[in-house]
Amino acid sequence: MVYLRKIIEKNKTLISQYNNIETVAYLYASSSIQSTEIENINFELTPEESIALNGYLNKSDSYENIISIISKPPVKGIDATSNIFKLAGLYLGAKDQLKEKLTERFNRADIKEQFFLSKIEPSLKNVLIDNLSIDLNNSFSVLINKLLGINDISDKNVNLALTSIVSKDLDIHSLLLLEDIEKQLLEVKFISKNSEEVLRDIFYNFPNAVQKIIKNRRKGHPEFEIKDEYDVQDILYVIVKSFFHNMRDEDPIPKVGGKSTKIDLILREEKILIEVKMIKEKDSNETHFIEQLKVDFESYHKCIWLEKLFCFVYDPFKKTKDISNFNDLNGERTKGDHNYNVEVIVVN
């Protein structure tokens, strides 16, 4: 899923560089930014495309100009409906007058254009569903069937379709489809779990997951050693980063009492911090770690955006004498106007 996200981000950057009518159409259909932000971009458009831009921006004074463009006779078979991105903008500025023309254009469009137009005019989605068949040789058809749940599509066919589409630079239609597919796959994968629930699954399954690399590696490959919390942090970074692509590590926060504290893993967008500890073989019990966490808690208040702090404690040698000592750290922490919730998870 992270791989797909990187492909999407790469192509979004490419498309945004052109600043043409296709870029306008993409930004509108994907809801990547607000219309006020679209208005502040310097697009390179023809006069008629500039009027279509006004339609995308819902400017009421564009109506008469739109009707004038639509009324022009075709030149060498090309008219206002030929460029689907320009047509979409014109339609948005005069829906009642152009609904018939948009429907006509939809009916003679291929499946990629029909998908785009259904995002411009939601009522066309029902028409798309009614007319949709499945062609396993058409990657776009496979993914739209998957997205709309019309036909039963196997994971194998979905993966083949995704591989085919992302093997080349994406056009507007494909990029919009991949964004919708990514959202759907994430929802199915996590069964609509929120960020905290996903992280709990990762933490509690950590001891089982690492067995493959510390005990059961392939013949001829050395086993990994987890000696301290830095080893745990590195492994956990790889796992969590696979789910949360914006995660960072070791973000220094301001000094408190002459001491600078570094957070191990940061999920800024989710307003979550993760502190990682490991009780090593030479440690006698959990007492030292509990006292250390109590001190660290004072530093975390400097992260004013923080709402949730996870303290992940890996105890492979089962040195914890009483896990309730950690549980006592759980709950709300308040200092001044800032408060955040603490949850300690101990696994072995």
MARVEX-65812 format. One record per residue (C-alpha): residue number from 1; residue in three letters; x, y, z. Coordinates in Angstrom, 2 decimals. Layout:
<sites>
+-----+-----+---------+---------+---------+
!   n ! res !       x !       y !       z !
+-----+-----+---------+---------+---------+
! NUM ! ALA !       X !       Y !       Z !
...
+-----+-----+---------+---------+---------+
</sites>
This chain:
<sites>
+-----+-----+---------+---------+---------+
!   n ! res !       x !       y !       z !
+-----+-----+---------+---------+---------+
!   1 ! MET !    0.00 !    0.00 !    0.00 !
!   2 ! VAL !    2.92 !    2.33 !    0.70 !
!   3 ! TYR !    4.28 !    1.53 !   -2.77 !
!   4 ! LEU !    0.97 !    2.52 !   -4.36 !
!   5 ! ARG !    0.90 !    5.73 !   -2.34 !
!   6 ! LYS !    4.38 !    6.68 !   -3.64 !
!   7 ! ILE !    3.29 !    6.04 !   -7.24 !
!   8 ! ILE !    0.26 !    8.28 !   -6.70 !
!   9 ! GLU !    2.31 !   11.07 !   -5.12 !
!  10 ! LYS !    4.89 !   10.94 !   -7.91 !
!  11 ! ASN !    2.27 !   11.30 !  -10.62 !
!  12 ! LYS !    0.38 !   14.00 !   -8.73 !
!  13 ! THR !    3.60 !   16.01 !   -8.75 !
!  14 ! LEU !    4.08 !   15.44 !  -12.50 !
!  15 ! ILE !    0.52 !   16.46 !  -13.35 !
!  16 ! SER !    0.64 !   19.55 !  -11.16 !
!  17 ! GLN !    3.69 !   20.84 !  -13.05 !
!  18 ! TYR !    1.78 !   21.36 !  -16.29 !
!  19 ! ASN !   -0.84 !   23.78 !  -14.93 !
!  20 ! ASN !   -3.16 !   23.10 !  -17.86 !
!  21 ! ILE !   -6.87 !   22.30 !  -18.08 !
!  22 ! GLU !   -6.15 !   18.66 !  -17.19 !
!  23 ! THR !   -4.54 !   19.83 !  -13.96 !
!  24 ! VAL !   -7.63 !   21.88 !  -13.17 !
!  25 ! ALA !   -9.86 !   18.85 !  -13.80 !
!  26 ! TYR !   -7.71 !   16.61 !  -11.61 !
!  27 ! LEU !   -7.61 !   19.05 !   -8.69 !
!  28 ! TYR !  -11.37 !   19.47 !   -8.82 !
!  29 ! ALA !  -12.27 !   15.78 !   -9.20 !
!  30 ! SER !   -9.81 !   14.53 !   -6.58 !
!  31 ! SER !  -10.69 !   17.23 !   -4.03 !
!  32 ! SER !   -6.95 !   17.53 !   -3.40 !
!  33 ! ILE !   -7.28 !   21.21 !   -2.59 !
!  34 ! GLN !  -10.01 !   23.74 !   -1.96 !
!  35 ! SER !  -11.48 !   25.77 !   -4.83 !
!  36 ! THR !  -10.02 !   28.94 !   -3.32 !
!  37 ! GLU !   -6.56 !   27.40 !   -3.68 !
!  38 ! ILE !   -7.26 !   26.41 !   -7.30 !
!  39 ! GLU !   -8.15 !   30.02 !   -8.00 !
!  40 ! ASN !   -4.73 !   31.17 !   -6.78 !
!  41 ! ILE !   -2.81 !   28.94 !   -9.21 !
!  42 ! ASN !   -1.48 !   30.52 !  -12.42 !
!  43 ! PHE !   -2.75 !   28.11 !  -15.06 !
!  44 ! GLU !   -1.68 !   28.28 !  -18.69 !
!  45 ! LEU !   -5.04 !   28.14 !  -20.47 !
!  46 ! THR !   -6.64 !   29.17 !  -23.75 !
!  47 ! PRO !   -9.44 !   31.76 !  -23.53 !
!  48 ! GLU !  -12.10 !   29.04 !  -23.73 !
!  49 ! GLU !  -10.30 !   26.94 !  -21.12 !
!  50 ! SER !  -10.20 !   29.98 !  -18.83 !
!  51 ! ILE !  -13.98 !   30.12 !  -19.06 !
!  52 ! ALA !  -14.10 !   26.39 !  -18.24 !
!  53 ! LEU !  -11.92 !   27.16 !  -15.20 !
!  54 ! ASN !  -14.58 !   29.62 !  -14.06 !
!  55 ! GLY !  -17.07 !   26.77 !  -14.28 !
!  56 ! TYR !  -14.87 !   24.60 !  -12.05 !
!  57 ! LEU !  -14.71 !   27.53 !   -9.63 !
!  58 ! ASN !  -18.51 !   28.00 !   -9.77 !
!  59 ! LYS !  -18.31 !   31.61 !  -10.90 !
!  60 ! SER !  -21.81 !   32.71 !  -11.85 !
!  61 ! ASP !  -20.67 !   35.35 !  -14.35 !
!  62 ! SER !  -19.33 !   32.67 !  -16.71 !
!  63 ! TYR !  -22.78 !   31.51 !  -17.86 !
!  64 ! GLU !  -23.17 !   33.65 !  -21.02 !
!  65 ! ASN !  -19.63 !   32.89 !  -22.19 !
!  66 ! ILE !  -20.22 !   29.16 !  -21.68 !
!  67 ! ILE !  -23.37 !   29.21 !  -23.81 !
!  68 ! SER !  -21.46 !   31.10 !  -26.52 !
!  69 ! ILE !  -18.73 !   28.44 !  -26.62 !
!  70 ! ILE !  -21.16 !   25.53 !  -26.69 !
!  71 ! SER !  -23.12 !   27.16 !  -29.53 !
!  72 ! LYS !  -20.13 !   27.34 !  -31.88 !
!  73 ! PRO !  -20.30 !   24.94 !  -34.85 !
!  74 ! PRO !  -17.64 !   22.20 !  -35.07 !
!  75 ! VAL !  -14.39 !   22.95 !  -36.90 !
!  76 ! LYS !  -13.04 !   19.86 !  -38.69 !
!  77 ! GLY !  -15.19 !   17.73 !  -36.40 !
!  78 ! ILE !  -13.87 !   19.36 !  -33.21 !
!  79 ! ASP !  -16.25 !   21.22 !  -30.90 !
!  80 ! ALA !  -16.56 !   22.19 !  -27.24 !
!  81 ! THR !  -17.33 !   18.60 !  -26.25 !
!  82 ! SER !  -14.16 !   17.15 !  -27.81 !
!  83 ! ASN !  -11.91 !   18.03 !  -24.86 !
!  84 ! ILE !  -13.56 !   16.25 !  -21.95 !
!  85 ! PHE !  -11.75 !   18.34 !  -19.33 !
!  86 ! LYS !  -12.88 !   21.60 !  -20.89 !
!  87 ! LEU !  -16.41 !   20.24 !  -21.30 !
!  88 ! ALA !  -16.55 !   19.28 !  -17.61 !
!  89 ! GLY !  -15.73 !   22.83 !  -16.55 !
!  90 ! LEU !  -18.25 !   24.32 !  -18.97 !
!  91 ! TYR !  -20.89 !   21.90 !  -17.69 !
!  92 ! LEU !  -20.28 !   22.88 !  -14.07 !
!  93 ! GLY !  -20.95 !   26.50 !  -15.02 !
!  94 ! ALA !  -24.24 !   25.79 !  -16.80 !
!  95 ! LYS !  -25.56 !   22.40 !  -15.68 !
!  96 ! ASP !  -29.18 !   22.77 !  -16.76 !
!  97 ! GLN !  -28.30 !   23.84 !  -20.29 !
!  98 ! LEU !  -25.46 !   21.34 !  -20.81 !
!  99 ! LYS !  -26.86 !   18.23 !  -19.11 !
! 100 ! GLU !  -27.95 !   16.74 !  -22.44 !
! 101 ! LYS !  -24.59 !   17.42 !  -24.08 !
! 102 ! LEU !  -22.74 !   15.92 !  -21.13 !
! 103 ! THR !  -24.91 !   12.79 !  -21.32 !
! 104 ! GLU !  -24.31 !   12.50 !  -25.05 !
! 105 ! ARG !  -20.56 !   12.80 !  -24.50 !
! 106 ! PHE !  -20.73 !   10.21 !  -21.71 !
! 107 ! ASN !  -22.55 !    7.73 !  -23.95 !
! 108 ! ARG !  -19.84 !    7.83 !  -26.63 !
! 109 ! ALA !  -16.92 !    7.89 !  -24.19 !
! 110 ! ASP !  -14.66 !    4.98 !  -23.28 !
! 111 ! ILE !  -14.70 !    3.57 !  -19.76 !
! 112 ! LYS !  -11.89 !    5.85 !  -18.56 !
! 113 ! GLU !  -13.70 !    9.01 !  -19.68 !
! 114 ! GLN !  -16.98 !    7.71 !  -18.28 !
! 115 ! PHE !  -15.32 !    7.22 !  -14.89 !
! 116 ! PHE !  -14.03 !   10.79 !  -14.94 !
! 117 ! LEU !  -17.40 !   12.24 !  -15.95 !
! 118 ! SER !  -19.13 !   10.26 !  -13.19 !
! 119 ! LYS !  -16.93 !   12.14 !  -10.70 !
! 120 ! ILE !  -17.99 !   15.45 !  -12.25 !
! 121 ! GLU !  -21.70 !   14.55 !  -12.37 !
! 122 ! PRO !  -22.48 !   11.95 !   -9.65 !
! 123 ! SER !  -25.78 !   10.91 !  -11.27 !
! 124 ! LEU !  -23.78 !    9.39 !  -14.13 !
! 125 ! LYS !  -22.32 !    6.86 !  -11.70 !
! 126 ! ASN !  -25.59 !    4.90 !  -11.81 !
! 127 ! VAL !  -25.42 !    4.85 !  -15.61 !
! 128 ! LEU !  -21.83 !    3.64 !  -15.42 !
! 129 ! ILE !  -22.85 !    0.84 !  -13.06 !
! 130 ! ASP !  -25.77 !   -0.21 !  -15.27 !
! 131 ! ASN !  -23.57 !   -0.42 !  -18.37 !
! 132 ! LEU !  -20.51 !   -1.91 !  -16.70 !
! 133 ! SER !  -19.28 !   -5.29 !  -17.86 !
! 134 ! ILE !  -15.98 !   -6.94 !  -16.99 !
! 135 ! ASP !  -12.99 !   -7.29 !  -19.28 !
! 136 ! LEU !  -10.08 !   -8.96 !  -17.50 !
! 137 ! ASN !   -7.77 !   -7.79 !  -20.28 !
! 138 ! ASN !   -8.65 !   -4.16 !  -19.53 !
! 139 ! SER !   -6.94 !   -3.06 !  -16.32 !
! 140 ! PHE !   -9.18 !   -0.03 !  -15.96 !
! 141 ! SER !  -12.29 !   -2.19 !  -16.28 !
! 142 ! VAL !  -10.99 !   -4.58 !  -13.61 !
! 143 ! LEU !  -10.32 !   -1.80 !  -11.11 !
! 144 ! ILE !  -13.61 !    0.00 !  -11.69 !
! 145 ! ASN !  -15.47 !   -3.27 !  -11.14 !
! 146 ! LYS !  -13.48 !   -3.72 !   -7.93 !
! 147 ! LEU !  -14.10 !   -0.14 !   -6.82 !
! 148 ! LEU !  -17.84 !   -0.21 !   -7.47 !
! 149 ! GLY !  -18.30 !   -3.81 !   -6.31 !
! 150 ! ILE !  -20.22 !   -4.76 !   -9.47 !
! 151 ! ASN !  -18.51 !   -8.07 !  -10.22 !
! 152 ! ASP !  -16.44 !  -10.41 !   -8.08 !
! 153 ! ILE !  -12.79 !   -9.60 !   -8.80 !
! 154 ! SER !  -10.03 !  -11.79 !   -7.37 !
! 155 ! ASP !   -7.05 !  -10.28 !   -5.58 !
! 156 ! LYS !   -4.84 !  -11.76 !   -8.30 !
! 157 ! ASN !   -6.65 !   -9.87 !  -11.05 !
! 158 ! VAL !   -6.62 !   -6.66 !   -8.98 !
! 159 ! ASN !   -2.86 !   -6.96 !   -8.46 !
! 160 ! LEU !   -2.28 !   -7.63 !  -12.16 !
! 161 ! ALA !   -4.38 !   -4.60 !  -13.08 !
! 162 ! LEU !   -2.55 !   -2.37 !  -10.61 !
! 163 ! THR !    0.83 !   -3.56 !  -11.87 !
! 164 ! SER !   -0.17 !   -2.84 !  -15.45 !
! 165 ! ILE !   -1.43 !    0.67 !  -14.74 !
! 166 ! VAL !    1.44 !    1.83 !  -12.51 !
! 167 ! SER !    4.11 !    0.52 !  -14.93 !
! 168 ! LYS !    3.85 !    3.80 !  -16.86 !
! 169 ! ASP !    3.10 !    7.45 !  -16.17 !
! 170 ! LEU !   -0.53 !    7.90 !  -15.19 !
! 171 ! ASP !   -3.08 !    9.97 !  -17.05 !
! 172 ! ILE !   -5.73 !   11.95 !  -15.16 !
! 173 ! HIS !   -8.31 !    9.16 !  -15.32 !
! 174 ! SER !   -5.91 !    6.51 !  -13.99 !
! 175 ! LEU !   -4.62 !    8.70 !  -11.21 !
! 176 ! LEU !   -8.13 !    9.45 !   -9.97 !
! 177 ! LEU !   -9.02 !    5.76 !  -10.09 !
! 178 ! LEU !   -5.90 !    4.71 !   -8.18 !
! 179 ! GLU !   -6.63 !    7.25 !   -5.45 !
! 180 ! ASP !  -10.13 !    5.80 !   -5.00 !
! 181 ! ILE !   -8.80 !    2.24 !   -5.10 !
! 182 ! GLU !   -6.18 !    3.01 !   -2.47 !
! 183 ! LYS !   -8.81 !    4.39 !   -0.12 !
! 184 ! GLN !  -11.00 !    1.34 !   -0.62 !
! 185 ! LEU !   -8.16 !   -1.14 !   -0.11 !
! 186 ! LEU !   -7.15 !    0.60 !    3.11 !
! 187 ! GLU !  -10.71 !    0.45 !    4.40 !
! 188 ! VAL !  -10.97 !   -3.26 !    3.57 !
! 189 ! LYS !   -7.50 !   -4.04 !    4.92 !
! 190 ! PHE !   -8.08 !   -2.44 !    8.29 !
! 191 ! ILE !  -11.85 !   -3.02 !    8.40 !
! 192 ! SER !  -12.20 !    0.70 !    9.01 !
! 193 ! LYS !   -9.93 !    0.55 !   12.06 !
! 194 ! ASN !   -8.64 !    3.87 !   13.30 !
! 195 ! SER !   -4.94 !    4.64 !   13.74 !
! 196 ! GLU !   -4.82 !    3.64 !   17.40 !
! 197 ! GLU !   -6.42 !    0.26 !   16.72 !
! 198 ! VAL !   -3.94 !   -0.47 !   13.92 !
! 199 ! LEU !   -1.03 !    0.41 !   16.19 !
! 200 ! ARG !   -2.31 !   -1.82 !   18.98 !
! 201 ! ASP !   -2.47 !   -4.73 !   16.54 !
! 202 ! ILE !    1.15 !   -4.06 !   15.56 !
! 203 ! PHE !    2.39 !   -3.80 !   19.15 !
! 204 ! TYR !    0.66 !   -6.90 !   20.47 !
! 205 ! ASN !    1.78 !   -8.99 !   17.48 !
! 206 ! PHE !    5.39 !   -7.75 !   17.65 !
! 207 ! PRO !    6.83 !  -10.71 !   19.66 !
! 208 ! ASN !    5.29 !  -13.19 !   17.22 !
! 209 ! ALA !    6.35 !  -11.22 !   14.13 !
! 210 ! VAL !   10.03 !  -10.95 !   15.09 !
! 211 ! GLN !   10.41 !  -14.71 !   15.63 !
! 212 ! LYS !   11.01 !  -15.11 !   11.89 !
! 213 ! ILE !   14.15 !  -12.99 !   11.96 !
! 214 ! ILE !   15.57 !  -13.87 !   15.39 !
! 215 ! LYS !   15.08 !  -17.64 !   15.33 !
! 216 ! ASN !   13.83 !  -18.95 !   12.02 !
! 217 ! ARG !   15.90 !  -17.30 !    9.29 !
! 218 ! ARG !   16.66 !  -19.14 !    6.06 !
! 219 ! LYS !   19.66 !  -21.43 !    5.95 !
! 220 ! GLY !   22.90 !  -19.53 !    5.45 !
! 221 ! HIS !   21.49 !  -16.22 !    6.70 !
! 222 ! PRO !   22.51 !  -14.94 !   10.14 !
! 223 ! GLU !   19.80 !  -14.40 !   12.70 !
! 224 ! PHE !   19.10 !  -10.88 !   13.91 !
! 225 ! GLU !   19.93 !   -9.96 !   17.47 !
! 226 ! ILE !   17.69 !   -7.63 !   19.42 !
! 227 ! LYS !   20.01 !   -6.31 !   22.07 !
! 228 ! ASP !   18.47 !   -3.00 !   23.10 !
! 229 ! GLU !   15.65 !   -0.55 !   22.48 !
! 230 ! TYR !   17.38 !    0.84 !   19.39 !
! 231 ! ASP !   17.07 !   -2.55 !   17.71 !
! 232 ! VAL !   13.40 !   -2.67 !   18.71 !
! 233 ! GLN !   12.88 !    0.85 !   17.45 !
! 234 ! ASP !   14.43 !    0.07 !   14.05 !
! 235 ! ILE !   12.27 !   -3.03 !   13.54 !
! 236 ! LEU !    9.16 !   -1.26 !   14.74 !
! 237 ! TYR !    9.95 !    1.65 !   12.41 !
! 238 ! VAL !    9.88 !   -0.65 !    9.39 !
! 239 ! ILE !    6.58 !   -2.22 !   10.44 !
! 240 ! VAL !    4.76 !    1.00 !   11.35 !
! 241 ! LYS !    6.13 !    2.88 !    8.33 !
! 242 ! SER !    4.49 !    0.26 !    6.11 !
! 243 ! PHE !    1.10 !    1.45 !    7.35 !
! 244 ! PHE !    1.77 !    5.13 !    8.05 !
! 245 ! HIS !    3.94 !    6.51 !    5.25 !
! 246 ! ASN !    4.24 !    9.96 !    6.86 !
! 247 ! MET !    5.80 !    8.63 !   10.05 !
! 248 ! ARG !    9.11 !   10.09 !   11.19 !
! 249 ! ASP !   11.62 !    9.06 !   13.84 !
! 250 ! GLU !   13.41 !   10.91 !   16.62 !
! 251 ! ASP !   11.93 !   14.38 !   16.47 !
! 252 ! PRO !   13.68 !   16.44 !   19.16 !
! 253 ! ILE !   11.39 !   18.41 !   21.44 !
! 254 ! PRO !   12.42 !   21.45 !   23.49 !
! 255 ! LYS !   14.64 !   20.99 !   26.50 !
! 256 ! VAL !   13.01 !   20.64 !   29.90 !
! 257 ! GLY !   15.21 !   21.28 !   32.93 !
! 258 ! GLY !   18.36 !   21.28 !   30.78 !
! 259 ! LYS !   17.53 !   17.89 !   29.29 !
! 260 ! SER !   16.53 !   17.27 !   25.67 !
! 261 ! THR !   14.17 !   14.40 !   24.98 !
! 262 ! LYS !   13.78 !   12.68 !   21.63 !
! 263 ! ILE !   10.61 !   10.95 !   20.59 !
! 264 ! ASP !   11.23 !    7.58 !   18.96 !
! 265 ! LEU !    8.41 !    7.51 !   16.39 !
! 266 ! ILE !    6.15 !   10.38 !   15.34 !
! 267 ! LEU !    2.78 !   10.24 !   13.59 !
! 268 ! ARG !    2.15 !   13.98 !   13.41 !
! 269 ! GLU !   -0.98 !   13.78 !   11.22 !
! 270 ! GLU !   -2.55 !   11.29 !   13.65 !
! 271 ! LYS !   -1.34 !   13.36 !   16.67 !
! 272 ! ILE !    0.38 !   10.25 !   18.07 !
! 273 ! LEU !    3.85 !    9.73 !   19.56 !
! 274 ! ILE !    5.42 !    6.34 !   20.21 !
! 275 ! GLU !    8.06 !    5.84 !   22.91 !
! 276 ! VAL !    9.98 !    2.55 !   22.67 !
! 277 ! LYS !   11.61 !    0.75 !   25.60 !
! 278 ! MET !   13.25 !   -2.65 !   25.99 !
! 279 ! ILE !   13.88 !   -4.42 !   29.29 !
! 280 ! LYS !   17.21 !   -6.15 !   28.67 !
! 281 ! GLU !   18.60 !   -9.34 !   30.11 !
! 282 ! LYS !   20.86 !   -7.45 !   32.54 !
! 283 ! ASP !   17.96 !   -5.39 !   33.92 !
! 284 ! SER !   16.50 !   -6.62 !   37.17 !
! 285 ! ASN !   12.91 !   -5.40 !   36.82 !
! 286 ! GLU !   10.69 !   -2.64 !   35.46 !
! 287 ! THR !   11.25 !   -0.06 !   38.21 !
! 288 ! HIS !   13.87 !    2.01 !   36.38 !
! 289 ! PHE !   11.79 !    2.22 !   33.21 !
! 290 ! ILE !    8.71 !    3.39 !   35.07 !
! 291 ! GLU !   10.63 !    6.19 !   36.75 !
! 292 ! GLN !   12.19 !    7.17 !   33.44 !
! 293 ! LEU !    8.80 !    7.36 !   31.75 !
! 294 ! LYS !    7.42 !    9.55 !   34.52 !
! 295 ! VAL !   10.19 !   12.06 !   33.85 !
! 296 ! ASP !    9.72 !   11.87 !   30.07 !
! 297 ! PHE !    6.01 !   12.59 !   30.40 !
! 298 ! GLU !    6.82 !   16.15 !   31.49 !
! 299 ! SER !    8.72 !   16.74 !   28.24 !
! 300 ! TYR !    5.90 !   15.51 !   26.03 !
! 301 ! HIS !    3.70 !   18.44 !   27.04 !
! 302 ! LYS !    5.93 !   20.59 !   24.82 !
! 303 ! CYS !    4.35 !   18.82 !   21.82 !
! 304 ! ILE !    1.20 !   20.91 !   21.94 !
! 305 ! TRP !   -0.39 !   18.94 !   19.08 !
! 306 ! LEU !    0.02 !   15.62 !   20.93 !
! 307 ! GLU !   -3.20 !   13.80 !   21.80 !
! 308 ! LYS !   -2.02 !   10.18 !   22.25 !
! 309 ! LEU !    1.23 !    8.76 !   23.60 !
! 310 ! PHE !    1.92 !    5.05 !   23.20 !
! 311 ! CYS !    4.70 !    3.61 !   25.38 !
! 312 ! PHE !    5.73 !    0.31 !   23.82 !
! 313 ! VAL !    7.74 !   -1.84 !   26.22 !
! 314 ! TYR !    9.38 !   -5.02 !   24.88 !
! 315 ! ASP !   10.25 !   -7.46 !   27.68 !
! 316 ! PRO !   11.63 !  -10.59 !   25.94 !
! 317 ! PHE !   13.30 !  -11.88 !   29.09 !
! 318 ! LYS !   10.13 !  -11.47 !   31.17 !
! 319 ! LYS !   11.73 !   -9.27 !   33.79 !
! 320 ! THR !    8.52 !   -7.44 !   34.63 !
! 321 ! LYS !    7.44 !   -8.43 !   38.14 !
! 322 ! ASP !    4.09 !   -6.67 !   38.17 !
! 323 ! ILE !    2.60 !   -5.35 !   34.93 !
! 324 ! SER !    0.11 !   -3.27 !   36.90 !
! 325 ! ASN !    3.03 !   -0.96 !   37.74 !
! 326 ! PHE !    2.98 !    0.06 !   34.09 !
! 327 ! ASN !   -0.79 !    0.20 !   33.99 !
! 328 ! ASP !   -0.71 !    2.85 !   36.68 !
! 329 ! LEU !    0.90 !    5.16 !   34.10 !
! 330 ! ASN !   -2.11 !    4.96 !   31.80 !
! 331 ! GLY !   -4.65 !    7.73 !   31.49 !
! 332 ! GLU !   -4.85 !   11.48 !   30.97 !
! 333 ! ARG !   -1.84 !   13.72 !   31.58 !
! 334 ! THR !   -2.56 !   17.42 !   32.07 !
! 335 ! LYS !   -0.23 !   20.36 !   32.40 !
! 336 ! GLY !   -1.56 !   23.87 !   32.04 !
! 337 ! ASP !   -3.89 !   24.00 !   29.04 !
! 338 ! HIS !   -2.47 !   20.86 !   27.43 !
! 339 ! ASN !   -3.52 !   17.29 !   28.04 !
! 340 ! TYR !   -2.86 !   14.00 !   26.28 !
! 341 ! ASN !   -3.66 !   10.34 !   26.85 !
! 342 ! VAL !   -1.04 !    7.72 !   27.77 !
! 343 ! GLU !   -1.29 !    4.03 !   26.95 !
! 344 ! VAL !    1.49 !    1.61 !   27.96 !
! 345 ! ILE !    1.68 !   -1.72 !   26.15 !
! 346 ! VAL !    4.05 !   -4.35 !   27.53 !
! 347 ! VAL !    4.76 !   -7.50 !   25.50 !
! 348 ! ASN !    7.19 !  -10.37 !   25.79 !
+-----+-----+---------+---------+---------+
</sites>
